[in-house]
Amino acid sequence: MAQGRPYQAYQNTQVQTSNQKQLLVLMFDGMNRFMNQAIKSIGEKDIEVAHSNLHRTGQILLELLSTLREDKGGEIASNLKKIYVFCYEQIVIANLKKDAQIIRDVQTVINNLGDGWRHIGRSKTGLRATSTKQQIRVTG
């Protein structure tokens, strides 16, 4: 299938065998990688490579936006939509200005969200985390 491209074959297999939470983490990891490459390319004055990586970051953000289910996700989905739109707008501005600081600022937001999805992926209950009341006894 991908005789000359083993990494691409590995990536395809990874995507095809991942669950939804794992796919989200892969998308956030991809955005982080593309933003790192864009920052590096801006520093090297390689505008085409920077543009390509920022465009790819934007495409992932648009994909995340298109998969949100506000009817089922309620306030969480609504807030994620606002964050994704903000990040997308900032990536477009960063791409126009080739501004590495804007990319770093977006990267901070994206990495925080990615960390959140990683944590949810490790938890057994996912987003349906429930709080349990515990009694604390203080003796003195």
C-alpha positions in Angstrom: 0.0 0.0 0.0 2.5 2.6 1.1 5.6 0.9 0.0 7.9 4.0 0.0 6.1 5.7 2.9 6.1 3.5 6.0 5.4 6.4 8.4 2.3 7.4 6.4 1.1 3.7 6.5 1.6 3.7 10.3 -0.3 7.0 10.6 -3.2 5.6 8.5 -3.3 2.5 10.6 -3.2 4.5 13.8 -6.1 6.7 12.7 -8.2 3.7 11.5 -7.8 1.8 14.8 -8.3 4.7 17.2 -11.4 5.5 19.2 -12.9 9.1 19.2 -10.9 10.3 22.2 -7.7 9.0 20.7 -8.5 10.7 17.4 -9.0 14.0 19.2 -5.7 13.6 20.9 -4.1 12.8 17.5 -5.6 15.9 16.0 -4.3 18.1 18.8 -0.9 16.5 18.5 -1.0 17.2 14.8 -1.9 20.9 15.3 0.9 21.2 17.8 3.4 19.7 15.4 2.2 21.9 12.5 2.4 25.0 14.7 6.0 24.1 15.8 7.0 23.7 12.2 5.3 27.0 11.3 7.2 28.8 14.1 10.5 27.3 12.9 9.8 28.2 9.3 8.9 31.8 10.2 12.3 32.0 12.0 14.0 30.7 8.9 12.0 33.0 6.6 10.5 30.0 4.8 7.1 31.6 4.2 5.7 28.8 2.0 6.3 26.1 4.6 5.0 28.3 7.4 1.8 29.0 5.3 1.4 25.2 4.6 1.7 24.3 8.3 -0.7 27.1 9.5 -3.2 26.1 6.8 -3.0 22.5 8.0 -3.6 23.7 11.6 -6.6 25.7 10.4 -8.0 22.7 8.6 -7.9 20.6 11.7 -9.6 23.3 13.7 -12.3 23.4 11.0 -12.7 19.7 11.3 -13.1 19.9 15.0 -15.7 22.6 14.5 -17.6 20.5 12.0 -17.8 17.6 14.4 -19.2 19.5 17.4 -22.7 18.5 18.4 -24.1 21.5 20.2 -27.5 19.8 20.5 -25.9 17.0 22.5 -22.9 18.7 24.0 -24.7 21.6 25.6 -22.6 24.2 27.3 -19.3 22.3 26.8 -19.8 22.1 23.0 -20.8 25.7 22.9 -17.7 26.8 24.8 -15.5 24.5 22.6 -17.0 26.1 19.5 -16.0 29.5 20.8 -12.5 28.4 21.5 -12.0 26.7 18.2 -13.4 29.7 16.3 -11.0 32.0 18.2 -8.0 29.8 17.6 -8.9 29.5 13.9 -9.2 33.3 13.6 -5.9 33.7 15.3 -4.2 31.2 13.1 -5.5 33.0 10.0 -4.1 36.3 11.4 -0.8 34.7 12.3 -0.6 33.3 8.8 -1.3 36.7 7.2 1.3 38.4 9.4 3.7 35.4 9.8 3.6 36.2 13.5 5.2 33.5 15.6 4.0 35.0 18.9 0.3 34.6 17.8 1.0 31.0 17.0 2.6 30.4 20.4 -0.5 32.0 22.1 -2.8 29.6 20.1 -0.5 26.8 20.9 -0.9 27.3 24.6 -4.7 27.1 24.2 -4.4 24.0 21.9 -2.0 22.2 24.2 -4.3 22.8 27.3 -7.2 21.4 25.4 -5.1 18.5 24.2 -4.0 17.8 27.7 -7.7 17.8 28.8 -8.6 15.3 26.1 -5.7 13.1 27.1 -6.9 13.1 30.7 -10.4 12.3 29.6 -9.1 9.5 27.4 -7.4 7.9 30.4 -10.3 8.2 32.7 -12.9 5.4 32.7 -15.9 7.7 32.9 -14.8 10.3 30.2 -16.9 13.4 30.2 -19.5 11.9 32.5 -17.3 12.3 35.6 -19.4 12.4 38.7 -18.5 13.9 42.0 -18.7 11.8 45.1 -19.2 13.3 48.5 -16.7 12.2 51.1 -16.8 12.9 54.7 -13.7 14.3 56.3 -13.2 13.9 60.0 -10.8 16.3 61.6 -9.6 15.3 65.0 -7.4 17.4 67.2 
